[in-house]
Amino acid sequence: MDADDNHRGWAERSGDFSPEYYAQIGPNEVSETLATVFEHYAAEDASILELGCSSGRHLAHLHDRGYEDITGIDINDDSFQVMAEYFPELVDTGTFLTGAIEDLLPDFPDDKFDVIYSVETLQHVHPDDTWVFEEIARVSSDLVITAENEGNGPTRGRAGSEVSYVNDDFPLYHRNWKDEFSELGLAQLLCEPGKRDTVRVFRVL
């Protein structure tokens, strides 16, 4: 699957792993972990960007805890229609943009957001597009948070495999995010492995 096919698959996704799928699940343990991380490392008035926010379940959880300077990016335009149905207060508060992060991040100025985070989004970035990690570091003024599958599960990323396929459908690229962002000059503050994802917190130096 090339980068364009990868984008197209997520832009048109319905059913499993679609915006409505995640909205129906709602906030989960990763949402709680993010809220705890924000409590310890981010200011109450922090400007926040979620990459691949889908219908907004994690942002809604942060909004419920008082964060209001919220922006989300998602490639699937259905995300924000679903968000309006499930999380209307979030829609009224935040700014939401449709498009691929590779297309949108270069338009932001340096240090635009205090905190940039992703949940199971960067793991889908095609190897041809890994330059976008530099854009994430550039656009964040303070923190970058990743909650991604690094091979935590027994069938993911084992035996040296750098990519696996979910339901024989879409690729999941396994990366060590400490290595990725340390090479870009960020310092890791926290690493919390879970059954599915590893949460890492990085500070921009």
N, C-alpha and C positions, 0 to 999 in steps of 0.2 A: 504494500500500500504506500503510494507516494504522499507527499505533504498535502496536495490539493484534494486527493481522495479522503485523506484523514479529516481535513476540515469539513468537507462536504458531508461526511457521515455524521458528524456531530451537529452540523447546522440543520440537518433534516431529521434528526433522531426523534422517534416516537416510541412508545412502549417502554421496555426496560431501559433504565438510565436516562430517561427523558426528563424535561422540566417537571411534568406532572407527576412522574414516578417519584422524584425526590420531594416534591411538595407534599405528597401524601404521606411519606415517611416522616417528614418534619425534622426538627432539630434532633441530634443524636449525641453520642458520647464525644465525638469530635467537636461538636458545637460547644459542649461543656468545657472541654480542654482548651479550646480557643478563648472562651470567656475567662478562664483562669489565667491563661497566658497574658491576655490583655490587662487583667487586673494587676498583675505583677510588673509588666514591662511597658505598658502604654499609658499615655496621659488620657484623662477623661475626655478631653476635647480633641483627641487624635483624629487626623484625617485618614480614612481607611479606604483601601481599594481591594476588592476581592476579584481575583482572576478566575474566570469560569464559574460565576456565581449561580448559574442556572436560575431556578425560581426563588432563590434567596433564603433558604432555610437557615444557613449559618449567619448571614447578615441580620436576619430577623431576630435571632437569638441575641446578637450583640446589641441591636437596637433596643430590645427589651431591657437591657442592662444600662441604657443611658447614652449609648454612642449614637450620634446623629449626623456626623460629617462622613457620609457613607457613599461610596461609588462602587458599582459593579459592572463587569464586562462579561458578556456571554455571546457565543457565536450563534446560538439558536434563538431566533427572534420570538419563538413561542414562550421563552422564559419569562418575559415581562408581562405577557397576558396572563400567564398562570400565576405570577407573583401578585398581580392586581386582585386575583380571586382569593388567594390563600393568605397573603400578607399585605393587605391594603395600606396599612400604616407605614410600612416600609417603602412602598411605591411613592407615597406622599412626601416622604422625608428625603430619600436618596436620589442619586443621579445614576442612570443606567444606560449603557451603550451596547449596541449590537455590533458584533464583529469579532474577528480573530485577534488574539492578543498581539500577534505578530504585526497586524495592520494598525492597531490602535496605540500601542505603547510608544512607538517612535514619535507620535504627535504630542506627547506630554513633555513639559519642561523638566529639567533636572530637579530632583527633590520635591516633586509635586505632592507626594503623599507621605505621611509619617509612617504608616504601616501598609505593606502590601502582603497579602497572603493568598494561598491557594489550597484547595482541598481536592485531591485526586484529579488535578487538572494538568499540572506540569508533567505528570507521568505519561500524558498522551502527546506531548510535543515531539514531532518527528525529528529524527537526527539531523535533517537538513535545516531545521529551524532553531537549533540550540543557541544561536546568536541572541535570541530573545532573552536569555537569562541575563545578559549584560544590560539589556534595557530595563529589566526589573531592578537590578542593582542601581542603575542610574536614576530611576524615577523615585525610588524610596529615599527618604531623608534620615530614617532611623532604623526601622525593623523590616525584615523579610521573614515570613513564617511559611514553612512548607508542611503539609500533612499529606504525604504521598506514600504509595506502596513501593517499598524498596526491596521487595522479595520476602516480606514478612510471612506470607502464607506458605503452606507446604508445597503448593503447585505453582508458585510465582518466583521467578528469578533464581531458581536453583541450578546447580551444576554449571555455573558460569554463564547462564543464559541472560542476555541483555534485554530480551523482549519475550513476552508471552502474549497469548491471544485470549480474550475473554469470550467464552461461549463460541469460539472459532469465528468471532465477529470483528472485533477491533483490537489494535495492538496496544500493549501496555509496556512502556519502556522503563526498565528498572535502572535507577541511578542512585548513587550515593550523594545526597544533596550537600553534605558537609564538604565533599570534594569539589562539587560544582561551584558553590558560592564562596568557599575559601579561596579558590583560584581567582575569584573576582574581587578579593580584598575584604570580604565580610568575615566577622568573627562569630563563631557559634556560641550561643549562650546556654542552650538547652537542647537535649535530645531525649525524647520520650517514645520508645518503641511500643507499639500496640499489636494486637492480634492481626490487624489488617494494614494499618498505616503507621509510619513513624513521623512524629511531630518534631520539627526542629525550629528553633528560633535563632535568627542571625541579626547581628547589629552592624549597621553600615558605619565604617570607620572614617 
